[in-house]
Every structure is written in C-alpha cells, then in structure tokens.
Amino acid sequence: MKYTNWISRFLTLFLATLAGTAPLYAQTAYIAGVPTLKAANATAGTTPDDPQNSVITLHARVNEVNVLFIATDKHGKFVRDLNQKDFSILDDHKPPQAILNFRHETDLPLHMGLLIDVSGSVDSRFDFEQSAATSFLEHTVRAGFDRVFVMGFNSHTQLAQDFTDNTALLSKGIHNMHANGGTALYDAVYHACKDKLLKDHPERPVRKAIVVVSDGEDNQSEVTKAQAIEMAQRAEVIIYAISTDDSGLVMRGDRVLEQLAEATGGRAFFPFKMKDITRSFAAIEDELRSQYIVSYKPADFDADGRYRTIEISSLKKDLQVRARKGYFAPAAQQ
C-alpha cells in the first residue's frame, strides 16, 4: 500500500483506460477473473472495538488489501505448501472482487521494533534477556534488506537505536540499557507504532512487527491498552510478546501480552526458564519466515472510512489460520 499523488493517479487512470484493466503494484502478480476461493464461516457482529480484531488501514485512493497470515496443523507446526484453493477469504462478509496475488512469503523485508522492558521488575533476568535478544537479531536481520530499531521502556520510553540493519549497533543499544523504575508498556507500544512504524512508508511491501519483552504489568502508562492496540492496528503491525515473568503462575500481565498479540495477529510466549527465552525468539524468527500473503480487491468497496472485517479460514481439516481480522477503509477526501 502506498500513497499516490495526483499526477501518478492521472497517469495510472489513463494507462488503465487504454489497457482496459485496473492498475496493480509492480510487485503484484495479477490473477485474472473471479476469485476461486469459496465463501465460508463469516463472523457476524464483529466491531472494530473488539480487542481481538486487527486492522489494516488502507491509504487514500488505494483499494487493494494485502494480508499476511500463518497456517499451522493441529500440532502447531507451520504448513508451508498450501495454495490459494486451500483457503476461504471473506471481506466484509463477501468474497473479494478479485484475488490479485497469493504466495508463500519468506523474503519480504522486515521492518521491526524490539521493545525491551527495563523496569525494576525484570532485573533478575535482564542480562540473559539482553543476550538472547542480541542473538535473535544476529540470526534474523539481513544486511541491506531488513531494518530494526530498539526501544527500552520503564516509566518512560527511550530509543536506544534507531532503524538500522547493523546488528553491532543494535547490540550496543540493547546492552546500554539498565533496569530500574516502573513500567509503561502501553506507552511504549503506542509510541513505537505512532512515531516509527506508522511513519514508515517503504516503496515495496514489507512485514512490520514488534517484539515486546516484558512481564506485561503496566503501572505507569498515560495511554490505555485499547489505544495502544488501535495504534498498532493502524500502523499494520504484528505484535509478538515474550513474557519475563518466571513465577510459574498465570498473572494479569500474561493476559495483557496475549491481548496485544492476538489483536494484531501475533503470538505471546511464556518461557518459565531462562533458556526458553532463546527458544521463544527462535520461534518468532521461524514464524516471520513462514507466512503467506494474499492481495485482493474487495467487493462493493467505498471510501467511507468504515470498518470492514476480514476472515481467512482453511478449507482443509485440522488446519488453523492466524491473520489480521479487518481494516478501516479510507475516508473520502473533500
């Protein structure tokens, strides 16, 4: 999705008129004709206020929706050999007007924020978490391709390292952090999305993600959890969360981390041992390279600012799909 100026819109319209076809992204392969996916399992009554819903914000004058999603078997293992006919897609409870592209996506650039809780509550495991986070970035970030920033948060949010593909700089930013103070988790998510990822407008499709390392126990934020989730949704960000709570109990913060992840199509991890933190990072790395992407044109689309639901479901038995659940159409410009 990208913004277009009036000149490019005029030229696009002119060329489309000559060719008799709609304009597509340069990276998008067009699959002509009516979508072959069947409509099934519409979820009625879904509203954008539901924290389980995730939102893609379509930019003005763009009516192409791109959705990244994960497919797993009944054991939770990624299934990477599926194709378009294995899924049903509904947009606003209707089949799309056209499926433009469907593919297994392993090579989209990654634009990611690593948010690390540096409050006093994580002090006992902080050194190990720093090392595990550094190792994760060294294995995940591809020079010249991916971009990552690092933020630390306690009662305030601090940018430890801005967007870069240099893992040495990212590691330095991580290890310059020190644990103390309260926890403003919602503020950290909100500002990471609003100040960094919402303003990130790459020339080609990318994956936007945030990895939060925290116990989830917010006690200092100025914004609410709902506001943090909405900003993540509008920035088209998937949130992954790794809990730092080692009590072995189900705490209030655990549910908070689950809600942040579920609302954006991500996952929450709850490692009980320090070595399991490394495994959690490895699972996130694997998932980021195991996604599918579908691009389509919605049916009966209007630039009315209205929330439109998305449902992607598997037509194969024992397969589970995890995806974003909706988007806000752009409001018509005056």
SULURWO-V98665 format. One line per field, one symbol per residue. phi: phi as a letter, one per 20 degrees, with the letter a starting at -180 (. if undefined). burial: # if it has 16 or more other ideal C-beta (glycine too) atoms within 10 Angstrom, else .. A space follows every 50 residues. Layout:
phi: ???
burial: ???
//
This chain:
phi: .bfcefffffffffffffemcefcffedeedfnfgefeeblfdemfcfef feedcdeffgmdcdddcebdccefenefdddecgfecdccclmcfffbee abafddcfgddcddddfdfffdgfdffffffffffgffedfdfmcdcccc cdbcfcdceebfgadefffffffffeeceanecdfffffgffffedefee cffcgcedbcdddaemeebcfeeeffffffffffemdeddccfdfdfnde dgfffffffffffcndcdccfedfffffffffffgfffdcedccdbdfel ecedmefcfccdceedfmdddcbfdrbeffefff
burial: #.....................###..#......#.#.#......#.#.. ..####.#..############......#..#.#.#######..###### ##..#..############.##..##..#########..##....##### ####..#.###.###.#..##.##..#.#..#################.# ....##############.##.#.#.####################.... #.##.################..#..##.##..##.##.#########.. #......#######....#.##########....
//
